[in-house]
């Protein structure tokens, strides 16, 4: 009855209804021992690293999610950069855990992950001067963000179980779980 999407629906994805259940920030991460001037990266620096391999201080190797990843789509779109060709040496992974493990193991790497997945194995840096925090995602100042959606078929009545599930996620108790898991409640 329902599906989930970690991005907004595309114009070509018709015949579907969506219900936003949360927000997520996309955190730019580096190794705990690495440093970037001001602990901050800009659009221009990220584009130069991912498109041309231009270092950001001692960071020389970009790590990316695979094509089709909702995290990658949010990273690309929210930077207002259409990054279709990546620099040679860019490492691609099909999971957040693999991105975190690679960045955690190399002081020369930079990647991006779902903010809800952050842990102490890596550190998040500011993006355009703004900390990746729940408050900054919620107030819109942290621009690397995306919606989490429940998707259903248009014109099809949901089963009671599916409707109860959606109602629970949007309830105070459901949104409390969203927040406890590190995501941004509605």
Secondary structure as UniProt FT lines:
FT   STRAND          3..5
FT   TURN            11..12
FT   STRAND          16..31
FT   TURN            32..33
FT   HELIX           37..39
FT   STRAND          40..41
FT   HELIX           43..47
FT   HELIX           48..52
FT   TURN            57..58
FT   STRAND          61..65
FT   TURN            67..68
FT   HELIX           70..78
FT   TURN            79..80
FT   TURN            88..89
FT   STRAND          91..93
FT   HELIX           96..104
FT   TURN            107..108
FT   STRAND          109..114
FT   HELIX           115..117
FT   TURN            120..121
FT   STRAND          122..127
FT   TURN            128..129
FT   HELIX           134..138
FT   TURN            139..140
FT   STRAND          145..153
FT   TURN            154..155
FT   HELIX           160..170
FT   HELIX           172..180
FT   TURN            181..182
//
